[in-house]
Structures are given as structure tokens and as C-alpha cells.
Amino acid sequence: MDKYQRILEAAITVFAKQGFFQSTIAQIAKAAGVADGTIYLYFKNKDDILVQFYQYKTRQIFERFRDVVQQATTAEEKLRSLIRVHLQEFQQDPHMAIVYQAETHQYHRRNDENLKEMSKLYRDIISEVVELGQEEGTIRRDLYMGLVKRFINGAVDEVINSWIHSGGQYDLVTMADPLVDLFMSGIGGRRGSE
């Protein structure tokens, strides 16, 4: 792992443990095993570290999201794969999960374009899956897309928050299938309607 990545990972660990606003460059440097001044070779300030972390993680995670969605065939399989990988990514990196969840719930105050872009990318994938389900007849056509996206995104978000607040005491990924079953029962096609 190069210094840049080491600093990013150390910063997220510090942010998760201390909270973003209470964290200092000195704490991040210590956790990364570098001098304070080294941080400024890669980042302008603490905010820049967070922005670059989101950019870095967004590329990694969304490539995975796209891959699993493309590999699945039906809308339900695509949704199931997307939710499972989403929960896996957060479970594999609890510090990232804590920071992401905390910051997304405060981003309106920070007005972070990267967080908005991440949310938009995720909702766009959900839209594609729902539209496919509508074409297949497995998802109702009379649904307001914005509401469906918020329903799915909000439920996944709440499951992750509950897992974080429990201290990660259970396997987060086991929630994927019950969530998708709930989504499909709630948004599944009605008999005789198109």
C-alpha cells in the first residue's frame, strides 16, 4: 500500500473513532506512520482527505456494483446482487461505513458534491433495475420512480445504521435477502395489472 492509500485508510479509521470534526491532522499522521507535513504533500486539509477518500472508494465500490448488476439476468436477481454487495462492502470496512453514514446524514450542512454524486450513482442503478422489472412485469408500472428509489435506498441505509449501532454484532449481509423480499413484496407486480 502506498503512502497516499495508507493516509486515506488511517484518516478514515481516525474519523470513525474520533468523529470528523474532532480529528486532527496530527492524529491522522500518527495513525498512518508519517510526519504531519507528509499529509500536506497529498492533501490540502482534513476536508480534502475526506473528499479524496470518497472519490477513491466511489470508483472501487461502484465498479463492483455495476459488475454484479450486469452479471445478473432478472431485475430481482440484479437487485438482490446489488443489495448483497452493498452490505458486503460496508461490512468489510466498518470504519468506512461509520464515516460514510455519519457524513451522508450531515452532507446537507457540508454540501459535499462527492456525496451527492455517490447517492445519484446508486439511485441511477436502482432506477435501471426497477425499469427492467417493470418491463419484465415483476415490478408495478404505476409507481413513482423517485419514491421507489428513496424506499430502497432508505431501507438499506437504515439496516446499515442499525448494524453500526449494534457494534457490528451480526452478519450484515444476512439482511440482503429479507430486504429484497420486502422490496419485491412491496413493489412486486399485482396479478392482472400491467
N, C-alpha and C positions, 0 to 999 in steps of 0.2 A: 504494500500500500504506500503510495507516495505521500509527501507532506501535506499536499492540498487535501487529499481524502482523509488523512489522519486528523487534520484540523477540523474538517467538517464533522466527522464522526465524534470527535471529542466535544465539539461545541454542542451537538445535539444531546449528548449524554449530560453535559453540564446544564443545558437549558431544561432538560427533563427533570433533573434533580433539584435545581435551584429556582426554576422559573426564568423565563427570558429576561424580564426586567431586572431581576436580582443578580443575574450572571454578569461576570466581568471578563474582560479580555485576559487578565492575569489568570483567572481560573481556567479558561479555555486553553491557554498556552501551557499551563501546568499539566492539564489532563492529556494534552497532545504530546507532551515531552519536548516542547520547543520554547525558545525565548519569546517574551512578549512581542518584541519587534518583528519577529518572523511572521506573526499573524498579518501584519500590515504589508507584507510582501505579496500576499494573496488576496486580502480583503481590505475594504475601506474602513469598516467598522463592524460592530456586532450585527446591525441590521443587514449588512451586505452578506455576512456569513449565512444568515437565515435565508435570504433571497437566493443565494447560490446553492444552498442545500436543497431548496425546493426545486430549482431548475434541474439539478443533478438527479434527484430522486424521481421527479416527474418523468424524465426521459426513461429511466430504468423501469419504473412501475407501469407506465402507460404502454411501453413496448410489450411488456408481459400481458397486460390487459388485452391489447389488440391481438396478440398471438393466440391466446386461449379462446377468444371470441371467434376468431376466424377459423379455428380448428373444429369448433362445434358446428353441428348441422342445423338443428332446430332452434327456434327462439328460446324455448325453455332450457335447452342444453347450453346455449350461449349465456343466458342469464345466470344459470347455476355455476358455470365456469367462471364468469366474471366475479360473482359474489365470493366464491370459494377462494380465488386468487387474491382478491381484495383483503379478505380476512387473513389469509396466509401471510401476505406482505406485512400487515400490521402486527401479527403475532410474532413473526420472525425478528422484528425490530421494535421492541416495546418503547424504547426511548423516542424513536421517530413517531410512533403512534401517539405518545403523550404530547409531544411538541406540536404535531400536526393538529390534533384535536383541540388543544388549547388555543392555538393560533387561529384556526379556522373559525372558532367561536368568538374571536376578537377581531377578525380581519376588517370588519367594517370600521373599526377605530383606526386600524393601521393602513387601511385602503391598499392592501398589497395586491398588485396586479397578478403576481405569480399564483397566489391562492385562488384568485378568481379564474385564472386560466385553467388551473388544475380541476376546479369544480366544473367548468364548462366542458372540458375534455371528457370527464366522466359522464356528465349528463348527455353529451352527444353520443357516447357509446350506448347508453341506456336507450336513447331515442331510436337508434338504429335497430336495437334488439326488439323494442316494442313494435316498431313499424313492421319488422319481419313477422312478428307474432300476429299482427293484425292481418297481414297478407295471408298467413297460414290459416287464420281463423281460430287461433288458440288464445288470442287476446282481443278483447272487445274493441270495436272500431269507434264507439261513441264516447271514448274517454278523452279528456283534456290532457294533452301530452305534458304540459307544464306540471300538472298535478301528479301525474304518474311518476315523472322524474323526481319530484320532491318526495313522494311517498317512498320510493325505493331508496333514494339517497338518504333520506331522514331515518329510515328504519335501520339501514346498515350503520349509519353514524351512531345511532343510539345503542346498538349492540356493541360496537367498539367502545363507546363511553362506559357502558356497564362493565365490560371486561376490564378496562383500565381501572375503574373504581374498585373492582374486586381484587385488584393487585395481580391480575392475570392468573387467577386461581383455577381456571378451567381452560379447556381447549377451545379457543375462539372459533376455529374452523368448523367445529361440530355444529355451529349455528347456521352455516350456509344453507343446508338442505331445508331445515324448518323455515328459514326466511323465504326461500324461493317458493316453497309450498304455500306459504302465506300470500306471497305476491300473486302467484298463479290462481289461487282460490279467490283472491280479491279482485283480480283483473282478468281472470280467465273468461273465455267466450261463454256466453249464455246459449243454451240449447235453442236452436231455431233462429237466432239473431245473426246478422252479418254486419 
